[in-house]
């Protein structure tokens, strides 16, 4: 299995405040990797460092064997990394269809875009029904579906998901997590999932990392993390 992403001794800051400390992690092609931890642990900062929104002060971020540590976010997206940010950040005034079109703005393969659009509507039938409605009129769960579908329209090799369950009803969360697994299984998309709902995240992931105060403190297969007493006590409420 080839390695798609590797962070080595990454230190990131907001101004003078350090957020990540010597973070080491890797993701192999085709994996679902979960990063769990409490609020403020540094999970979102890790994703933003991968995307280039926050640049690592030291250490390296390698994608498909190439150093992207100092690349611009636009260039990183163009190489096949796409993020669904916390809070969804869809375009509320644009229709569902227009939001999805925006996801493909860096592509010019019209037939491929048309196929991916139909695939998105197959994944999320409610979006097909509401394709002419403004994104701002959708429910929170539907907006999350739209945000994921919009990211998929970029045809990413690596999809970064930041707290996809936030603020959603349990039934909708299960539906979205089923679709995350389906995209990984059917499209072969590698997924890096940051999630506070540790129980759900570890149930769909292959391997996981636990972050505390900007540091990776534990890593293992998701099955073993689910059974770990320390993880159970701190993150699973058991």
Helices and strands as residue ranges (DSSP letters): E 3-14, E 17-28, E 32-36, H 43-51, E 58-63, E 66-67, H 73-78, E 81-84, H 96-103, H 110-123, H 125-129, G 135-137, H 140-152, E 158-162, H 170-182, I 183-187, E 190-194, H 198-204, E 207-212, E 215-221, H 222-227, H 229-235
